[in-house]
Amino acid sequence: MNTPIKIKVKIAVAVGPDGSWNAVGWSNASSMKEMMDIAVDEVSDGENRFWIEVELPVPQEVTIIVDKYDIEG
């Protein structure tokens, strides 16, 4: 069995004082500041700012080999 390939992801999150929130992230962002600026633009002033960092698996193609006799009985 193949070991899943994982990528590190960083997501900018802004939470407004009214409970509204916005999360932003993409792999080719020009800067971390750009991501946070976009997250903050969508919530009320007085926000809290957070970074979420996580490792996620990259989808992989899976090949399953089944013996012909298993299918036909």
QUIGI-V669373 format. One record per residue. N is the residue number from 0. OMEGA is omega in whole degrees, -180 to 180 (none if undefined). NEAR is the number of other C-alpha atoms within 8 Angstrom. D_CENTER is the distance of its C-alpha to the mean C-alpha in Angstrom with 1 decimal. Layout:
{{N | OMEGA | NEAR | D_CENTER} {N | OMEGA | NEAR | D_CENTER}}
This chain:
{{0 | -179 | 2 | 24.5} {1 | 174 | 3 | 21.8} {2 | -178 | 4 | 19.5} {3 | 173 | 7 | 15.9} {4 | -179 | 6 | 14.4} {5 | 175 | 8 | 11.3} {6 | 175 | 8 | 9.3} {7 | -177 | 8 | 8.6} {8 | 176 | 10 | 5.7} {9 | -174 | 9 | 7.4} {10 | 176 | 12 | 7.0} {11 | 180 | 15 | 10.6} {12 | 174 | 15 | 12.0} {13 | 179 | 15 | 15.6} {14 | -179 | 12 | 17.8} {15 | -179 | 13 | 21.2} {16 | 179 | 10 | 24.5} {17 | -180 | 5 | 24.8} {18 | 176 | 6 | 21.6} {19 | 180 | 9 | 19.6} {20 | 177 | 10 | 16.1} {21 | 178 | 11 | 13.5} {22 | -175 | 9 | 9.9} {23 | 173 | 11 | 9.2} {24 | 175 | 9 | 7.3} {25 | -169 | 6 | 7.9} {26 | -176 | 5 | 9.2} {27 | 177 | 4 | 12.8} {28 | -178 | 9 | 13.3} {29 | 177 | 5 | 16.9} {30 | 176 | 6 | 16.5} {31 | 179 | 8 | 14.7} {32 | 180 | 6 | 17.5} {33 | 180 | 9 | 16.7} {34 | -178 | 13 | 13.2} {35 | 179 | 13 | 14.9} {36 | 179 | 8 | 17.9} {37 | 179 | 9 | 16.1} {38 | -177 | 14 | 14.5} {39 | -178 | 13 | 18.1} {40 | -173 | 7 | 19.9} {41 | 179 | 8 | 18.9} {42 | -180 | 13 | 20.2} {43 | 177 | 11 | 23.8} {44 | -178 | 6 | 25.4} {45 | -175 | 6 | 25.5} {46 | 165 | 11 | 21.7} {47 | -179 | 8 | 20.1} {48 | -178 | 10 | 17.2} {49 | 169 | 7 | 14.5} {50 | 175 | 8 | 11.9} {51 | 177 | 9 | 9.2} {52 | -177 | 8 | 8.8} {53 | 172 | 7 | 7.5} {54 | -179 | 8 | 8.3} {55 | 179 | 8 | 7.0} {56 | 175 | 8 | 9.9} {57 | 179 | 8 | 10.6} {58 | 179 | 4 | 12.8} {59 | 175 | 5 | 16.4} {60 | -179 | 4 | 19.6} {61 | 177 | 4 | 21.9} {62 | 178 | 4 | 25.7} {63 | 180 | 4 | 27.9} {64 | -179 | 4 | 31.6} {65 | 177 | 6 | 34.1} {66 | -179 | 6 | 37.8} {67 | -176 | 6 | 39.7} {68 | 177 | 6 | 42.0} {69 | -177 | 7 | 39.3} {70 | -174 | 7 | 38.6} {71 | -180 | 5 | 42.3} {72 | none | 4 | 43.6}}
